[in-house]
Amino acid sequence: MLWRGQRQSENIEDRRGMSGGGLAVGGGLGGIVILIIALLLGADPRQLLEQAPGQGPASGTESSRSVNPKEEELKQFSATVLASTEDVWNEIFRQQGMTYTKPVLVLFRDRVQSACGNAGAAVGPFYCPGDEKLYLDLSFFNELETRFRAPGDFAEAYVIAHEVGHHVQDLLHTMERVDAARGRMSETQANELSVRLELQADYFAGVWAHYAQQKGLLEMGDIDEALGAASAVGDDRLQREAQGYVVPDSFTHGTSEQRIRWFRKGLESGGIRQGDTFNSRNP
């Protein structure tokens, strides 16, 4: 991705020199390792994060780790991708007669407190609708390359764009409606609704990529990197790798094929109206 020299967003909240409170995260699909994988790229933190009793704001304690040049470059990259999403969604909302409220990207190290509760880096990047902020431990990008075998800067850009997709859903009140509906459903039905929510965030990530490509920011191989990341975090692939079999009723993010297909659909269309995953017969 040709990101150097591009505008960087000012909506960055750098908490890497601070330490937050404790973390309380429940179990998942076969244990904590599967939980980490299953929550990757956009889990709904209101279901996944548990506010620790009596936990106050971040303590302000200095982190013992110093910031390195590679991490600073990742910060600048993330700020550039965020700025690009701001430009794209500002214009899309303007065309729809709406106002786009820019989210804040919070960079943290190891653990962080959000309006949705306390989270550790193991949860992966997430969006909190309670404060309209995206949360990212930059070390996750190394995990993306090594553990999930999805290298490349556009794979990293896809991660940020997916979380911004959840912010778009929040502004459109989609997350609110999904939350209300899930409360009236069985666990299997609620999981299916979660899948549709995540696939729409993938679609919105593709919409952003459509305009980034039009602006000449993409290099050869970038789309393949994003598709590789989408495939790497498919529920079926992750479950098969972790436990040797899949449990479709437990899917919360979608299969590799679904995630690739909806990202690609957003990439090709560049419009939000074609991204109605909720009424699609074949999400």
TAVENZI-V514314 format. One record per backbone hydrogen bond with DSSP energy under -0.5 kcal/mol. NH is the residue of the N-H (numbers start at 1). CO is the residue of the C=O. E is the energy in kcal/mol with one decimal. If there is no record, write none. Layout:
BEGIN
nh = [NH/NH]
co = [CO/CO]
e = [E/E]
END
This chain:
BEGIN
nh = [2/3/6/9/12/13/14/15/15/18/19/24/26/30/35/36/37/38/39/40/42/43/45/45/47/48/49/50/51/55/59/60/61/63/72/73/74/75/76/77/78/79/80/81/82/83/84/85/86/87/88/89/90/91/92/93/94/95/96/97/98/101/102/104/105/106/106/107/107/108/108/111/112/114/117/119/121/123/124/126/127/128/129/131/132/133/134/135/136/138/138/140/141/142/143/144/145/146/147/148/150/156/157/158/159/160/161/162/163/164/165/166/167/168/169/170/171/172/173/174/175/177/178/179/180/181/182/183/184/185/190/191/192/193/194/195/196/197/198/199/200/201/202/203/204/205/206/207/208/209/210/211/212/213/214/215/216/217/222/225/226/227/228/229/230/231/232/233/234/235/238/239/240/241/242/243/244/244/245/250/251/259/260/261/262/263/264/265/266/267/268/269/270/275/276/277/279/280/283]
co = [217/1/3/79/10/105/12/13/107/15/61/118/48/28/31/32/33/34/35/37/125/39/43/127/44/44/45/24/49/52/19/19/19/17/68/69/70/71/72/73/74/75/76/77/78/79/80/81/82/83/84/85/86/87/88/89/90/91/92/94/93/99/100/132/11/104/134/13/105/106/136/109/119/117/114/112/110/120/121/135/43/133/127/128/128/128/104/126/106/108/136/137/138/139/139/140/141/142/143/143/144/152/153/154/155/156/157/158/159/160/161/162/163/164/165/166/167/168/170/169/169/173/174/175/176/177/178/179/181/182/186/187/188/189/190/191/192/193/194/195/196/197/198/199/200/201/202/203/204/205/206/207/208/209/210/211/213/212/219/221/222/223/224/225/226/227/228/229/231/254/234/235/236/237/238/239/239/240/239/247/248/255/256/257/258/259/260/261/262/263/264/265/266/272/273/275/276/277/280]
e = [-3.4/-1.7/-1.8/-2.4/-1.4/-2.8/-0.6/-0.9/-3.1/-2.1/-0.5/-0.5/-0.5/-2.0/-2.0/-2.5/-1.8/-3.2/-2.2/-1.2/-1.2/-1.4/-0.9/-0.7/-1.6/-1.0/-3.0/-1.4/-0.6/-1.8/-1.1/-0.8/-0.5/-0.8/-2.0/-2.1/-1.9/-1.9/-2.1/-2.5/-2.7/-2.4/-1.8/-2.6/-2.6/-1.9/-2.1/-2.3/-2.1/-2.2/-2.2/-2.8/-2.3/-1.7/-2.2/-2.5/-2.1/-2.2/-1.1/-1.5/-3.1/-0.6/-0.6/-1.4/-2.8/-0.7/-3.8/-2.3/-0.6/-0.5/-1.8/-2.1/-2.8/-2.9/-1.5/-3.0/-2.8/-1.9/-1.6/-1.8/-0.6/-2.6/-0.6/-0.9/-1.2/-1.4/-3.1/-3.1/-2.5/-0.5/-0.7/-2.6/-1.3/-0.7/-1.4/-2.7/-1.4/-2.7/-1.2/-2.0/-2.5/-1.4/-2.0/-2.0/-1.4/-1.7/-2.8/-2.4/-1.8/-2.4/-1.8/-1.3/-1.4/-2.3/-2.1/-2.0/-2.4/-1.9/-1.4/-2.4/-0.8/-1.8/-2.4/-2.5/-2.0/-2.2/-2.5/-1.2/-1.7/-1.5/-2.5/-2.3/-1.9/-1.9/-2.1/-2.2/-1.9/-1.9/-2.4/-2.7/-1.7/-1.5/-2.0/-2.3/-2.6/-1.9/-1.9/-2.0/-2.2/-2.1/-2.0/-1.5/-2.3/-2.3/-1.8/-1.8/-1.5/-2.4/-2.1/-1.7/-2.1/-2.6/-2.2/-1.9/-2.4/-2.4/-2.1/-1.2/-1.6/-3.1/-2.4/-2.6/-2.3/-2.3/-2.0/-3.0/-0.6/-1.5/-0.7/-2.2/-1.7/-2.5/-2.3/-2.5/-2.5/-1.8/-2.7/-2.1/-2.0/-2.3/-2.2/-2.2/-2.2/-1.6/-0.5/-1.8/-0.5/-0.5/-0.5]
END
